[in-house]
């Protein structure tokens, strides 16, 4: 018990909360570590990487301001201060719309546009009859992610990555972190 208390205290100082005393003992039996991508292997702070016209950025940001989605937050951060679109409503799992203006998944905002599967997280913006605009985002891998994966493997622990993100984005993060199995 004394060893558990000391170990738990040290882990807590490093930001790890141990909820069960026997959890440390069970760690000796671990043979697979499964990671999520966003906010675990990556910083969880996407940033806009596409260049778009300022007026289009502001129009899209007016819709994004009504959402808490991380990509919407990144779009608002890139656009700076401004007003939210009136009568905008969030369509769960799809995006945001206000009249004939939409921001969200390609299939929601710009279904006729070709899929740009370059691995970037993306939002599509469509306003009336204007051509849709794609916003691409990047979320950097944590600086210690590849080292952590390598250390686990040296200890004989298999590593997997499971994410709800687009497969191309998950594959790119897995490759960069040195993870072979991903889904």
C-alpha positions in Angstrom: 0.0 0.0 0.0 2.8 2.5 0.8 4.3 2.0 -2.7 0.9 2.6 -4.3 0.5 5.8 -2.3 3.9 7.1 -3.3 3.5 6.1 -7.0 0.0 7.5 -7.2 1.3 10.8 -5.7 4.1 11.1 -8.2 1.8 10.3 -11.1 -0.7 12.9 -9.9 2.1 15.6 -9.9 2.6 14.7 -13.6 -1.1 15.1 -14.4 -2.1 11.4 -14.2 -5.1 10.6 -12.0 -5.2 7.1 -10.6 -8.7 6.2 -9.6 -8.0 2.6 -8.4 -5.3 1.4 -6.1 -4.9 -1.9 -8.0 -4.7 -0.1 -11.4 -1.0 0.2 -11.0 -0.7 -3.6 -10.5 -2.9 -4.2 -13.6 -0.5 -2.1 -15.7 2.0 -4.9 -15.6 -0.5 -7.0 -17.7 -1.0 -4.4 -20.4 0.0 -5.7 -23.9 -1.8 -3.2 -26.1 -2.2 0.6 -25.8 -5.0 2.2 -27.9 -4.8 6.0 -28.6 -7.4 8.4 -29.9 -6.0 11.0 -32.3 -7.4 14.4 -31.6 -6.2 15.9 -28.4 -4.3 12.8 -27.4 -1.6 12.2 -30.1 -2.3 15.7 -31.5 -2.5 19.0 -29.7 -6.3 19.2 -30.2 -6.0 22.7 -31.5 -6.6 22.8 -35.3 -5.6 25.8 -37.2 -6.7 27.0 -40.6 -4.1 26.3 -43.3 -5.9 27.4 -46.5 -5.6 30.8 -48.0 -9.1 32.2 -48.7 -10.4 35.6 -49.6 -11.0 37.8 -46.5 -14.7 38.4 -47.4 -15.3 34.6 -47.8 -13.5 33.9 -44.5 -15.7 36.5 -42.7 -18.9 35.1 -44.2 -18.0 31.5 -43.2 -16.9 32.7 -39.7 -20.3 34.3 -39.2 -21.8 30.8 -39.3 -19.0 29.3 -37.4 -19.6 31.7 -34.5 -22.7 29.7 -33.5 -20.8 26.4 -33.1 -18.5 25.0 -30.5 -17.0 22.5 -32.9 -13.2 22.6 -32.9 -13.0 23.4 -36.6 -15.5 26.2 -36.3 -13.5 27.6 -33.3 -10.3 27.5 -35.5 -12.2 29.3 -38.3 -13.4 32.0 -36.0 -9.9 32.4 -34.5 -8.5 32.9 -38.1 -11.2 35.4 -39.0 -11.0 37.5 -35.8 -13.9 39.4 -34.3 -17.3 39.7 -36.0 -21.0 39.0 -35.7 -22.7 35.7 -35.8 -25.1 35.0 -38.7 -28.7 35.7 -37.8 -31.1 32.7 -37.8 -28.1 30.3 -38.1 -28.9 26.8 -36.9 -26.7 23.8 -36.3 -27.6 20.6 -38.0 -26.1 17.8 -35.8 -23.3 15.9 -37.5 -23.5 18.0 -40.6 -22.8 21.7 -40.1 -24.5 25.1 -39.8 -26.9 26.8 -42.1 -28.7 30.1 -42.4 -31.0 30.4 -45.4 -28.9 29.4 -48.5 -25.6 29.6 -46.7 -24.0 26.5 -45.3 -20.8 25.6 -43.5 -19.9 22.0 -42.6 -19.2 18.6 -44.2 -18.7 18.5 -47.9 -21.8 16.3 -48.3 -23.8 18.9 -46.4 -22.5 22.2 -47.8 -21.0 21.3 -51.2 -22.2 17.8 -52.2 -21.3 18.4 -55.9 -17.7 19.3 -55.1 -15.0 16.6 -55.5 -13.7 15.1 -52.3 -10.3 16.5 -51.5 -8.8 13.6 -49.6 -5.4 15.1 -48.8 -5.7 14.1 -45.1 -6.6 17.6 -43.9 -9.6 18.2 -41.6 -11.9 20.3 -43.6 -15.0 22.5 -43.7 -16.9 23.5 -46.8 -18.7 26.8 -47.2 -21.4 27.4 -49.8 -23.3 30.7 -50.3 -26.1 30.7 -52.8 -24.9 30.1 -56.3 -21.2 31.0 -55.7 -18.7 28.1 -56.0 -18.2 26.3 -52.7 -15.0 27.0 -50.8 -12.9 24.4 -48.9 -11.2 25.3 -45.7 -8.4 23.0 -44.7 -7.1 22.6 -41.1 -4.1 21.0 -39.5 -3.6 19.7 -36.0 0.0 19.2 -35.1 1.2 16.0 -33.5 2.3 16.4 -29.9 6.1 16.8 -29.7 6.5 13.6 -27.7 4.0 11.4 -29.5 6.5 9.5 -31.6 8.8 9.1 -28.6 6.0 7.8 -26.5 4.9 5.3 -29.1 8.5 4.1 -29.6 8.9 3.7 -25.8 5.8 1.6 -25.5 6.9 -0.7 -28.4 10.3 -1.1 -26.7 8.4 -2.4 -23.7 6.7 -5.0 -25.9 3.3 -3.1 -25.9 1.5 -3.0 -29.2 0.1 0.4 -30.2 -3.1 1.1 -32.1 -4.8 4.3 -33.2 -8.6 4.6 -33.3 -10.4 7.8 -34.4 -13.6 9.0 -35.8 -11.8 11.3 -38.1 -11.5 10.8 -41.9 -9.5 7.7 -42.7 -6.9 9.7 -44.7 -6.3 12.0 -41.7 -6.0 9.1 -39.3 -3.6 7.2 -41.5 -1.4 10.3 -41.8 -1.2 10.8 -38.0 -0.6 7.1 -37.5 2.3 7.1 -40.0 3.8 10.3 -38.4 3.6 8.8 -34.9 4.9 5.4 -36.0 1.7 3.4 -35.5 1.0 0.6 -37.9 -2.5 -0.4 -37.0 -5.2 2.4 -37.2 -8.9 2.5 -37.7 
